[in-house]
Amino acid sequence: MTSPSLPDDGGSDPGLSVIMRERRRLINVAYRLLGSLAEAEDVVQEAYARWYAMSPQQREGIESPGGWLTTVTSRICLDLLGSARARRERYVGEWIPEPLPNGTEWVGGRSGGASVDPADRITLDESVNMALLVVLESMTPAERVAFVLHDVFRYSFAEVAEIVGRTPAACRQLASSARRRIRAAQPSATPAAAARRAGVVKAFKQAWEAQDIDALIGLLAPDATATGDGGGIVPAALHPVEGAEQVARFFVERAGAVPDVVILECTVNGQPGLVAQLDGVAVSVLAFDFAGDRVQRVWAVLNPEKLRPWRAS
């Protein structure tokens, strides 16, 4: 999706600064709905283009520009999610959500939004980790929108209903269904467990650099999987590699094939991760999920189109 640039009003629009302050929050919403920063930016650009396609009188008649922009952004995302399955089927190899470096995401929920039972909410930081984004990919578009807008951004079910075209009660059920899927697939980690996992990622890096298969196997769950996303642009395994020994051998072979690669610890979507660089340029970003203190899943994004924020940082 490509939209024209926002108009330069030369300061003639006193509301410009007001609506532009919404941009970061809108990208937050769209990224969680789509799993792609590039698509999120396009969607938000399209929402602003629709805003400026209206007459000044029409814009003045909108009581909450931020609410209007959120509604339009969410509806565009809902339409895109409806066609996402077909797009994923045409994608070469496995599709992984676009990873974000530390500092790319902006904290900013909905100010003045409806209160939500803390037991029903996931925090903004948790809502961008790779494991949760992968679970979101398995949901229906309506489930995903209902969950993200209500549980993460605190919109009421009445407001969500206007966006997805269902009753508030139906939206409540959609969010509840999404919540059950997330709890089943992603148990909450205590701060102590999170610290231990950072240590596991560090040990994984050291074993990978040393090409130590036994050490890697010891860090992996027996049924660990590794999934790569090259998008058909760069070489990557077309299907997940399964089993601790197979995953360990795969990473050792990759390290041997590219001896000049530099592996760095980093934050990937708010969690401990790794970035592989060649000549100072990011060529792969790794995100991890755990079973206890062992690595259960590794997601390696190699598609250069998804590494744009990493190459700019």
C-alpha positions in Angstrom: 0.0 0.0 0.0 1.4 3.4 -1.0 -0.1 6.7 -0.1 0.9 10.3 -1.0 2.8 12.3 1.5 1.0 14.4 4.0 0.3 17.9 2.8 2.6 20.7 3.9 0.2 23.3 5.2 3.0 25.7 6.0 1.5 26.2 9.4 -1.9 27.2 8.1 -3.6 24.2 9.8 -3.6 24.8 13.6 -4.8 21.2 14.1 -1.8 19.7 12.3 0.4 19.3 15.4 -2.5 17.8 17.3 -3.2 15.0 14.9 0.5 14.4 14.1 1.0 13.7 17.8 -1.3 10.7 17.2 1.1 9.1 14.7 3.3 7.1 17.1 0.3 5.6 18.9 -1.3 4.7 15.6 1.8 2.9 14.4 1.9 1.1 17.8 -1.7 -0.1 17.1 -1.1 -1.0 13.4 2.2 -2.9 14.1 0.5 -5.1 16.7 -2.4 -5.7 14.3 -0.2 -6.5 11.3 3.2 -7.7 12.6 5.0 -5.5 10.1 6.4 -2.0 10.8 6.6 -1.2 7.1 2.9 -2.1 6.6 2.0 -0.2 9.8 3.6 2.9 8.5 1.8 2.6 5.2 -1.6 2.1 6.9 -1.1 5.2 9.1 -0.1 7.2 6.0 -3.3 6.1 4.3 -5.3 7.1 7.4 -3.8 10.6 7.3 -4.4 10.8 3.6 -8.1 10.1 4.2 -8.2 12.7 6.9 -6.9 15.4 4.5 -9.2 14.2 1.7 -12.1 15.6 3.8 -13.0 19.2 3.6 -11.9 21.6 6.5 -15.6 21.7 7.5 -15.8 17.9 7.7 -12.7 17.8 9.8 -13.9 20.4 12.1 -17.1 18.4 12.7 -15.1 15.5 14.1 -15.1 15.7 17.9 -12.0 13.4 18.4 -9.5 13.4 15.6 -7.4 10.8 17.4 -10.4 8.5 17.8 -11.3 9.0 14.1 -7.8 8.2 13.0 -7.6 5.1 15.3 -10.9 3.8 13.8 -9.8 4.3 10.2 -6.4 2.8 10.9 -7.9 -0.2 12.6 -10.4 -0.7 9.8 -7.7 -0.6 7.1 -5.7 -3.1 9.2 -8.8 -5.3 9.5 -9.2 -5.3 5.7 -5.5 -6.2 5.2 -5.7 -9.0 7.8 -8.6 -10.4 5.8 -6.3 -10.9 2.8 -3.2 -11.7 4.8 -3.7 -15.5 4.6 -3.5 -15.4 0.8 -0.5 -13.2 0.9 1.2 -15.5 3.4 0.6 -18.5 1.1 2.4 -16.7 -1.7 5.3 -15.8 0.5 8.5 -17.8 -0.2 9.3 -19.9 2.9 8.1 -19.1 6.4 6.7 -15.7 7.3 7.8 -14.2 10.7 6.6 -10.9 12.1 9.0 -8.0 11.5 11.5 -7.7 14.4 12.0 -4.4 16.2 15.2 -3.1 17.8 15.1 -1.5 21.2 13.8 2.0 21.0 11.7 1.5 17.8 8.5 0.9 19.8 7.0 3.8 21.6 5.1 3.3 24.9 1.8 5.0 24.7 -1.6 3.5 25.4 -4.9 5.3 25.0 -5.0 8.3 27.3 -8.3 8.6 29.1 -9.4 5.2 27.8 -11.9 2.9 29.5 -10.6 1.1 32.5 -9.8 -2.6 32.0 -9.6 -5.3 34.6 -5.8 -5.9 35.1 -6.4 -9.6 34.9 -7.6 -9.1 31.3 -4.8 -7.0 30.2 -1.4 -7.7 28.8 1.2 -4.9 29.1 2.4 -2.8 26.2 5.9 -4.3 26.5 4.6 -7.9 26.5 2.3 -7.1 23.5 5.3 -6.8 21.1 7.3 -9.8 22.0 7.8 -12.2 19.1 6.1 -15.2 20.7 2.9 -13.2 21.2 3.0 -11.8 17.7 3.3 -15.3 16.3 0.2 -16.4 18.3 -1.7 -13.3 17.0 -0.9 -14.6 13.5 -3.0 -17.7 14.2 -6.1 -15.7 15.2 -9.0 -14.5 13.0 -8.8 -10.8 12.0 -11.7 -9.9 14.3 -10.1 -11.7 17.3 -6.8 -9.9 16.8 -8.4 -6.5 16.5 -10.6 -7.0 19.5 -7.8 -8.2 21.6 -5.3 -5.6 20.6 -7.7 -2.6 20.9 -9.3 -3.8 24.2 -6.6 -5.6 26.1 -3.6 -3.5 25.0 -5.0 -0.1 24.1 -7.9 0.0 26.5 -10.7 0.7 24.1 -14.1 -0.3 25.3 -16.0 -3.2 23.6 -18.6 -0.7 22.4 -15.8 1.2 20.5 -14.3 -2.1 19.2 -17.7 -3.2 18.0 -18.0 -0.1 15.8 -14.7 -1.0 14.1 -15.2 -4.7 13.6 -18.9 -4.5 12.8 -20.1 -6.8 15.6 -22.0 -6.4 18.9 -20.1 -5.4 22.1 -20.9 -8.9 23.5 -19.5 -10.6 20.4 -16.3 -8.5 20.7 -16.0 -9.5 24.4 -16.1 -13.1 23.3 -13.5 -12.5 20.6 -11.1 -10.9 23.1 -11.7 -13.7 25.6 -11.0 -16.3 22.9 -7.8 -14.5 21.9 -6.7 -14.3 25.6 -7.2 -18.0 26.1 -5.0 -18.8 23.1 -2.2 -16.5 24.4 -2.3 -17.9 27.9 -2.1 -21.4 26.6 0.8 -20.7 24.2 2.7 -18.2 26.3 2.9 -18.6 30.1 3.9 -15.4 32.0 7.6 -15.2 33.0 8.7 -13.9 36.4 11.4 -11.2 36.5 13.8 -13.8 37.8 13.0 -16.1 34.9 13.4 -13.3 32.4 16.9 -12.6 33.9 17.8 -16.3 33.5 16.6 -16.3 30.0 18.9 -13.4 29.1 21.7 -15.5 30.4 20.6 -18.4 28.2 20.7 -16.2 25.2 24.2 -15.0 26.1 25.3 -18.7 26.4 23.6 -19.5 23.1 25.7 -16.7 21.5 28.9 -18.0 23.0 28.2 -21.6 22.0 27.2 -20.5 18.5 30.4 -18.5 18.1 32.5 -21.5 19.3 30.6 -23.8 17.0 30.0 -26.0 20.0 27.2 -28.4 19.1 27.1 -30.1 22.5 26.8 -26.8 24.3 24.0 -25.7 22.0 22.1 -28.9 22.5 22.3 -28.4 26.3 20.7 -25.0 25.9 17.8 -26.2 23.7 14.6 -28.0 24.6 14.5 -31.5 23.2 11.7 -30.5 20.8 13.2 -27.1 19.9 12.4 -25.6 16.6 14.2 -22.9 14.5 12.3 -21.0 11.8 14.0 -18.8 9.3 12.5 -16.0 7.1 14.4 -15.0 4.0 11.4 -14.0 2.0 12.9 -15.6 -1.1 15.4 -12.8 -1.2 18.3 -14.4 0.8 18.8 -18.1 1.5 16.9 -19.5 4.5 15.4 -22.9 5.5 12.0 -23.2 3.7 10.6 -25.1 6.7 11.3 -25.1 10.4 14.3 -27.2 11.7 13.0 -29.5 14.5 14.8 -31.2 17.3 17.6 -30.0 19.6 20.5 -31.7 17.7 19.2 -30.7 14.3 18.8 -27.1 15.4 22.3 -27.1 16.9 23.9 -28.6 13.8 22.1 -26.1 11.6 23.4 -23.1 13.5 27.0 -24.5 13.6 26.9 -25.1 9.9 25.6 -21.5 9.3 28.5 -20.1 11.4 31.0 -22.2 9.5 29.6 -21.0 6.1 30.0 -17.3 7.1 33.1 -17.1 9.3 33.3 -13.3 9.3 29.9 -12.8 10.8 29.8 -10.9 14.1 27.0 -11.8 16.7 25.8 -9.2 19.1 23.4 -9.4 22.1 20.5 -7.0 21.7 16.9 -6.4 22.5 14.4 -7.8 20.0 10.8 -6.8 20.5 11.5 -6.1 24.2 13.2 -9.4 24.8 16.8 -10.7 24.8 17.9 -11.6 21.3 20.8 -11.6 18.9 21.7 -9.8 15.7 24.3 -11.1 13.2 26.2 -8.5 11.3 28.5 -8.8 8.3 30.7 -5.8 7.7 28.7 -3.8 10.2 25.4 -4.5 8.5 22.6 -6.6 10.1 22.0 -9.7 8.1 19.9 -11.7 10.6 18.0 -11.0 13.8 17.1 -13.8 16.2 14.3 -13.8 18.7 13.8 -16.6 21.3 11.0 -18.3 23.2 11.6 -20.7 26.1 10.4 -23.8 27.9 11.6 -23.3 31.4 15.3 -22.2 31.1 15.8 -23.8 27.7 15.3 -22.4 24.3 12.1 -23.8 22.8 11.9 -21.7 19.6 14.2 -19.6 17.6 13.0 -17.2 15.0 15.6 -15.9 12.6 14.6 -13.0 10.3 17.0 -12.7 7.3 14.7 -10.9 4.8 16.5 -7.6 4.3 13.2 -5.8 3.8 12.3 -6.7 7.4 15.7 -5.5 8.7 15.3 -1.9 7.6 15.1 -0.5 11.2 18.2 -2.6 12.2 20.2 -1.3 9.3 19.3 2.3 10.0 20.1 2.0 13.8 
